[in-house]
Amino acid sequence: MSGVNNPYRYFYEHVAASQSAQVLGTTGAVGDYLHRLICTVTTGATGNVVIVDGTGTGILTHTVLPASASVIPGVYNIEFNAVSANGAWKITTGAGVEVMAVGIFSA
C-alpha cells in the first residue's frame, strides 16, 4: 500500500498585531497541543510575542520574541511541541508582529 498515513489534523489560527491574551481555539482547554508559532515581525521594537499556558502560573509563560530594536523584521518559525497543562494557550502580540499558531486546539 502506498501513500502517507496522516493521523494528525493540525489547526491554525491567526493572531493579529496588538492582541492581549488571545485564546487559541474557540475555548481552549487542558491538553491542547501547540506545535508551532510562525511570527511575522514588521517592527522589531514592538515585535514582542508572549505565550501563556492557561492562567500563566502553569508550565509555560514565555516571551517568545522580545520587543527590541535588535530583532530583525522577518518571519520566525518557533517550534513548541507542547501540551497545555493548565488551560487554553493564550498569545499576546505587540504592535509590530502577527502570529500564525499551528496545533490542535479545543473548539
N, C-alpha and C positions, 0 to 999 in steps of 0.2 A: 504494500500500500504506500503510495507516495503522498506527499503533502505535509503540512505542518499542523500539529495539534495546537490550538490556541485557547488554552484554558482560562486565560486572564482577559478581562474586558475592562481596560482602563478608561476612566472618565477623564475629562479635562474641564477646567474651569478658569475663566479669565478673571483676574483681579486688577481692576483699573488703578491708575495712579491716585494717590491721596485717600486710600481706603483705611478704615480703622477696624481691626479685628473682624474681617470678613470671614464668615464660616464657609468652609469647603463642603459642598453638598447642600442639599436642602436643609437638613437639620444637623448633620454631623453626629458622630457617636463614637464611643469607645470601640476600638477595633478597626476604625477607618485606616486605610493604608495610603501613605503618601510616598509616591515613587520618585517624583522629580519636580523641581521648580525650574522654569525657564524664565529668566528675568531679563527684560529689555530695558536697559538703562539709557536714558537720553541726557540726563544731567547728573553727574556724579555727586555733586554737593547735596543733592536732595534725593539720592537714589537708594535710600535705606529700605531694607526688607526685613521684617521680624516675623518669625513663625512661632506659634504657641500651641501646645498640646492641652486642650481643654481650658482650665481656669488659669493656666500659667504657673501653677505650682507643681505641675506634673513632671514627667520625664524630660520634657524638652521645652525650653523657652530660649530661643536662639536668634541672634542677629545674623541673618544670612549674608546681607550686604550692608556695610556701614555707610552712613551719609558722610562722604568725604570727597573733596575735590580731587584726590588722587585716584578715585575709581574712574576708570576709562569708560566712556559711553560704548555700549555694545551689548551683545547677548551673552548671558552667563547661564550655563546648564549646571544645576546643582542637584546631585543625587542624594536622596534621603533613605529610601527603602526602610521606612519606619512605620510602626503601628501605633496609633494613639492609645494611650493608657488611661487618660482622664476625660475624654470627651472630644468634641469636634476640633479638627485642626482649624486654626484661625490665622489669617495673614494680614499684616499691616504694611502698607506701602507708602513711601514718600512721594512727593510731587514729581520726581524725576525718574520714576520707574513703574513699569507694569509687569505683571506676572501671569504666566500660564502654569497652573498647577495640574499635575497628572497623578492619578491614583485611583483608588476605589473608595468612594465616599458615600455615606448614607443618604438616601433620597428621602 
